[in-house]
Amino acid sequence: MQLQHAARLGIALFASFCSTGWATGTLESISPEQPEAYQTFTITIKHIESPGSPNPGIVGVRVGAGTITLDDTFARPYFINSEERFKTATITGLPAGTYSLKERIISPESIGLLGEFTVTPAPSAQPVFALYHSGINHYFLTASPAERDFLLEVDLVWGIVDELQINLDWRVVDEGFKAWPASGPAPAAAKPVCRLYSPLVNTHFYSANTATCDSLKQQTGVWIDEGIAFRALAPADGTCPSGTLPVWRLYNNRFAQLDSNHRYLISQDTYRHMIANGWIGEGVAFCSPE
């Protein structure tokens, strides 16, 4: 009778799990405990599962409005001889705010709330200005309002002195993007962006990739190191973290004419338009906070 009762109880429990879904886990830790905006961090959850059950780990992370959902393929319910299983997920960075953390068992589907956590604010970002000179058909970036104003004022003076009515001046070409100054407060995730100038082709180049910067700096007489332009978030495998916009880089493909130039911009429509007109799209260079 006891065996029959146990069997019926086991069947009832199994039927209950099948109808409601496998049990989700509990939040074990977040490291660091309070991540800063755009900082990569790790979430660890704990399951109590049957020995020998598959443990593929977290297979997906979905970021919504104030919600992080971890997708888990399997979490077998436990009856006897249970054991702890730990599963981790890496989050590549989030804007500041409070987030609900959920786990979704994919099959059979079950969703559970694991808790809440806070991402602390990062220092305020500042504008990076994008300028264009129609006389040489070149684009230029600066995070310095003083440098921007100097270029705009110098060309205005030359236009007055020479009584030129044609548009040969520097002008602000678009909204630019946001980053952090070369020195001063910035999130830990922001990378220094090198600024290089080539007198050979009269152009500037910017990159958050240390290897690229170091390689160009070794080309004596071709590139001159002008220091750090600003600090910016860099994409991971071409993808920007949540709460940021991609900054696209274009190349005019005119090195043979000693007229190389790059443009950096947020507008994907303009990026596609310029590619259609002969520029080479080089993908995402930086990530701009929204």
N, C-alpha and C positions, 0 to 999 in steps of 0.2 A: 504493500500500500504506500509506503514512504517513497519507494522508487517511482511509483506511478504518479504520486503527487509532485515529486521533483521534476519529473519529465513534463507534466502538464504546466508547471510553473515556468520551466525553461522555454517551452513552446510559446507560452503567453508573453514572456519577456521578449523573445525574438520577434513575435508578431508585432509587439508594440514598437520596437525599434524600426521594423520594416515600414510601419505606417507613419511614423513621425520623423524618420531619418536618424542616422547615427549621431551620437552625442558629439558636440563640438568641445574644444579644449578650454583651457584657462590661460590667461596672460601670465607668463613667467617673468619676463623682463623686457625692458627697452634700454638699449645701450647706444649712446649715452642716455641717461635717465630723462633729461630734458633737452632734446636736440635743438640746435639753433636753426633758423630758417635756412633752407637749401643745403643743410649738412646731411651727409649720408649717415643712416643709423640702422640698427638691427633690432628686429622684433623676434622674441622667442616665446613660443606657446608650448603648453604641456598637455599631453593626452594620457589617460589611463586606458591601456589597450590590452587585448589578449596577447599572450606570448606568441611569437612567430607570425603575427599579422604583418602584411606589407607596410612599409613606412617610406613612401616615396618623397615625403616632405611637401612643402608648399610649392604649388606648380604655377601660381599666378598671383599678381598683386594688382588690384584695381583701385584707382584713386578717384573718388567722387567729391561732391561738394561737402566738405567736412566729414567725409567717411572714407576709411581704408578697409577694403575687403580682401581677405586672404583666401585664395582658393586651394582646397585640400582634396585630393582624390579619394582618400580612404581613411576612416577612423573606426575600426571594428569595436563594437561594444565589448565590455568585459563582464565576466561572470565569476570566474575563480582564477587564481594564480595570475592576477593582473600585474602589469609593469608600467613604469613611467616611460613615455616617449616624448622627446623634445624635437621641435621643428622650428626652423628659423627662416626669416625673410629679410632681405635687404631693401631698404627704401632709399632711393637715390636723392631725395631732398624734397621738402615741401615748404610752401610759404607759411608764415606765422599764423597760428590759430589753434583752436581746440578741435580734436578729431575723435570721432567714434571709431573703434576698432572692431571689426566683425570677422568671423570665420565662416566660410561656406564649404560644407562637405558636398562634393559634386554629385556623387551617386551612392545611395539615394540622397536626394538633396535635403540639406538641413542648414540653417543659418542661425548662428548664435552671436550675441554681443559679448565681446571679451573685456571691454572697458573703454576708458577715455584717456587721452594723453595730450600734452600741450607742446607745441613747437614755438619756441621763444622768438621774438622779433630780431631781425638782423639790423645793423646800422642802415640808415637811409641811403638809398642809391642817388646818384647825381646824373645829370644829362651828359651824353657824349654827342657833340655837334657834328653834323655831316655837311660839308661844304663842297661846292662845285665851281670850277673855273672854266668858263666857256671858251676862253682864248686858247687853252691847251687841252681842253676836253678831259680834265682830270678831276678825280674826287679826292677828298682829304678828310681826316678825322682829327678832332681834338676834344679833350675833356676840360680844356682851360677856357673859361669865358674871356679872359684877357687876350689869349692868342686869337680866338675867334674874332673879337672886336678889332684887334690890330689888323688882321687881314682884310676885314670889311672896310675899315677906315682908310688903309693905305691905298687900296684900289680906287676908293672914292676920290682921294686927293689926286692921284695920277690922272684920273678921268677929267678932273677939273683943270689941272695944269695943262694937259695936252689937248683940252677941248674936244675930247673924243666922245662921240655920241653913241658909238657902238658898244655893245655889252661885252667888255673884256674883263670883268671883275669877278672876284670871289663872291658867292652868295650862298646862303643856307638853302640846301636843296630838298631836305625832307625833315621829318620829326626826329631823326637820329634814334638813339636808344639810351638805356640806362646802365650804369656801371658804378664802380666805386673809385675814389681818387687813388693815385699811385701811393700816397702815404696818408695815414689816417685810419679811422675805423672802417672795417669791412668784415663781412662774414668769413669764417674760416674756409669756406668752400670756394671763395673768389680767388682766381689765379692772376698773377701779374701778366700783363699784356705788353710784349716788347714793341717798341716803335723804331723802325729802321728806315733810313733814307738812302736812296741810290742816286748819286749825281749822274750816273751813266744814263739813266732813263728819266730823271727828274720826277721821282715818285716816292711815296711812303708805303710801308707795308706794316701790318699789325698781326700779331699772333699770340694766342695763349698757350701754344705748344712749345715747351721748353726745347725740345730737340730741333724743331724747325728754326727757332730763334738762334740757337747756338750754331747751327749749320750755316745760316746766312751771315752771321757775324764773322765767321772764318774766311769769308770771301772778301779779302782785303782789296780795297779800291772799288768794290762793287756796291757794298752796303756799309753804311755808317750807323753805329749804334747810338740812338738818341735817348736811351733809357727806357723807363717804364711809362707807358702812356696812361694807363689806368688799370684797375683790376676788375675782372669780369668772371661770370660763371661760364664754364666750358661744357659743351655737350658730352654725353656719354654714348658712344656708338652712334653719333649723329642725332641723338634725341635730347631735348632739353627737359629739365625737371618741371614738375607741376608748378603752375603759378608763374611761369616765365614764357617769353616769346623768343623764337629762334631769330638770330641775326645772321642773314645769309651773306655769303661772300661771292663776288663775281670778279672775273679777270678778263681784260679786254683783248688778250692774246696778240699783243703788238710788240713783243720783245724784238723781233726781227727788224722792226722800224725804230728801235730804241725809244719806245713810247709806252712802256708797260704801265698799267694802272689797275688798281683794285677798287671795287666799291663794296661797302658794307651797309646793309639795309634790312628793315623789318618786313616791308611789304612783299609778300610772296607773289602778288600779281605783277609788281614791277620787276621782280626777280625773273619771272617767266618771260615777261615782255623783252627784257634785255637779252636773255638767252636766244629768243627768237630773232633778235637783231644782231647776233654774232658774238655776244659775250659768252664766256665759259662759266657755267655755274659750278662753284666749288663747294657747295653744301653749307652746313651750319658752322659758323666760326665762333660765335658767342651765344649766350642766353641772357636776355634782358628781363629783369623783374617787371611784372605788369604793374 
